[in-house]
Amino acid sequence: MSDDAARHVFQKVDSFDPEEFVRLLADDARLVFGNGEPLVGHEAVTALLRAFYATIAGLRHRIVRTWQAGADIIAETEVTCRRLDGKDVSVAAVTIWQTRDDGLISDYRIFVDLAPVYAT
């Protein structure tokens, strides 16, 4: 179950369409990207994704392993970002999210070091 859920979530993230991803979120969902401040709600998450997507040319997640504990899913991934110069850079990431009874994500946390993506 958690692999299917993770594939579905990362398909939306990799679509490069923030609206596709936020449809998975509850209206008051909380998202924390790296060591950034928590963002709450569709508007804030959409703005963050638009800003992030503007810094890269593409994105692809490869699921390494997933775990599920109740409503929580943990996904270890290899994330390949296509830089604006066309170079692909892969980094390790862990994403943890909690899903409500209605299937919407209420809390989404991304742990990744993107420094290699932006290194010159």
ZINOR-V162107 format. One record per backbone hydrogen bond with DSSP energy under -1.0 kcal/mol. NH is the residue of the N-H (numbers start at 1). CO is the residue of the C=O. Records with the same first field share a line. If there is no record, write none. Layout:
# ZINOR-V162107
NH = CO  CO
This chain:
# ZINOR-V162107
5 = 1
6 = 2
7 = 3
8 = 4
9 = 5
10 = 6
11 = 7
12 = 8
13 = 9
14 = 10
16 = 13
20 = 17
21 = 17
22 = 18
23 = 19
24 = 21
25 = 22
26 = 105
29 = 26
30 = 106
31 = 39
32 = 108
34 = 110
36 = 33
39 = 31
41 = 29
45 = 41
46 = 42
47 = 43
48 = 44
49 = 45
50 = 46
51 = 47
52 = 48
53 = 49
54 = 50
55 = 52
56 = 53
57 = 82
58 = 82
60 = 80
62 = 78
64 = 76
65 = 76
67 = 74
69 = 72
72 = 69
73 = 97
74 = 67
75 = 95
76 = 65
77 = 93
78 = 62
79 = 91
80 = 60
81 = 89
82 = 58
83 = 87
86 = 83
89 = 81
91 = 79
93 = 77
94 = 111
95 = 75
96 = 109
97 = 73
98 = 107
99 = 71
100 = 104
103 = 100
105 = 24
106 = 98
107 = 98
108 = 30
109 = 96
110 = 32
111 = 94
117 = 114
118 = 114
